[in-house]
Amino acid sequence: MINLLNIFFQAAVINNLVMTQFIGVSTAIDLTNSYRFSFGLGATVTVVTLVAGLFAWLIYHLFLLPLHLTYLITIIFILLVLGLNYLLVNHLKGENEFLKQPVALYLPLASTNSLILGIILINSLLENSFLETVFYTLGAGLGFTAVMIMLTAINESLERVQVPALLQGIPIRLISAGVVSMVFTAFFIYS
């Protein structure tokens, strides 16, 4: 159990993929305008990543490895993420009237997020067990959500201060992401 919590903490904080390997960073920088949106997108990415990670583990260990087709891993996993996204959009839209607007907004953004593909590819390279895959994908998804919320807090703070004209918009967001990235890198160095 300690090992699983270690894997979770490593994925969420110490080796946060957004801030240490810059996987999914474009989404985190561009779409951090409100807490509600950041949390909604983060939760969606976490759920889609968890489901995709479990299916990817099954596909990798039951089909790709035994049939020696590991060279197809990227194509298969891209198709998995897109297919899963399509199924989730169609299923959730029809089930609940309350979910129609958020699902229509968040799932297409989640499918284009490189974080989902990155997590399932890294999981297959690490050759984690099924349970380790669950904790790794959950930790990485929650780490993405935490980064989104942190960057939203920074962006809201920057709206209240005078930012030079040359740094307004994306430049100050990149600088902010760089500072947050240094904090996560410090976790990595001192772990």
Phi, psi and omega in degrees: 000322178297320179298320180294319177293325176296316177298316179300310181295320178301314182291323185281321189241300191291313178250046181302118187296329181289318187263340180254333179240000176057037175267119182083013185289331181296320177295317182295326181279317185286325193248040180246068182257332179216153180296319181298314180294317180298316179293318179297314179293320178297317178294319178296314179298321179297314181294313180297321179295318180297312180294315179295323179296320179292315177296320180296320178298316179296314180298316183295313186277336181263336184237305187293314179293309182297328181267005179056046179246031184294342178290346179266008189301316183294314181296315180298317182288326174297314178297323178298312181296315180293317179295318179296318178299316179299315180295318180294318179298311182292322181289311185288329179295322182279339186280316191223126180295326181294329184273352186302310183291310179298321181295317180296334181271313189277320186295318175299323177293323180293324182290332179271359180282124181290346180299319183297310179296319179299318181295315183288330175290317179296320177302318181290327178289325179286343183053050177290155172288174181299314181292321176296324177297318178300311182291322180294312181293322178295317178296317180293321178294317178290329174296320176298317179298318179298318179295318179300316181291321177297315180292328175295317178299317179295316180297321177293324176292323180291336178290339182268354181245164179276111178257133178305148186303323181291338183259357182291145178090228184297320180303315180289330176292322177294319178296316178299315178297324178296319179294315177298322178298322178295325178296315179293326177293327176296321175300318182293317182293319186266011179272000000 
